[in-house]
């Protein structure tokens, strides 16, 4: 499984002229920590680019609980599914800390795709990477022990909202339990062992990866 929050972002994979065109095509908006960007079910087909800060995505589970699914940092994009398919928003999106987000209308983005072939290629690669991550998580759930699954989940979901800051997963233990389809007690026990070994630090609705290299060893992943 990759370590996507520290990968090159879609913007990184564009030539300078295309990157500049994308940044000039939208409207920048600022959000305070915890401010809602959109709700699940909203009919909004704009594409968003995170210029600064981070955005957390969540949705209601079968019991009506709000479960954090992912946190995306600066340079990340979201809104690809509504943009390309016309479907409604599938998750709630909320600023995790103060954030600046660029909103690009579908008409403007379609024009960019026609004028800049490298943008189309980068978007397809981004979607393929997201699909690969989802398939990896499904495969992990069927064949790996919980500590290994936990390590892979934390590495895959970690982000660094502040430049130079430590990789951090913005999720509660209940969120992680729902994502991995295990009990909260099992997650708490795994985190207790990780914490005792100095690999993570737990904070309110956040887990700081103090030793990503050690987590990579448990996950049996190559170093990033």
C-alpha angles and dihedrals in degrees: 000000000000129000096236103176090067096040123104107281126228089264090052090057094056127091112250095257093052093045090053091048091053093050091050095047099070145054119254119225130183123220131193122226108289095011115143116244095182140339131235107269096028114142098228120133098181119123116233128210118194106226098175136003124008141284127219122211122206142160140186118271126215091278093052095255121141108242123192110228103178146343119219123198137207114316093027123121134212137180096064095130097053090042095053101032106027091235122145121261110286099202143028111255121206134173112255097207121337110327143183115213129186115217116204118192115231092243091054093046093049088054090052091052091054094048099040116046092183089063090057091050093047092049092051090048090050092051092047090051091051090051091049091052091051092050091047091054091050091049092047091053091058102046114018132084116246098256090054092045091048092051092050092047093051093048093047095048099040120116136177106222092177120056108259092006123137120270107270135188112211101208140103124241088254090054091053092046091053092047093050094038093235134115123279088238091058091051091048091052093049091048090048090059092045090050093048089054092050094246098120141019118211122218134165106308089338139091119201116208101224094173111025089169091062091048089052089055092052091045089049091231127141115255113273 
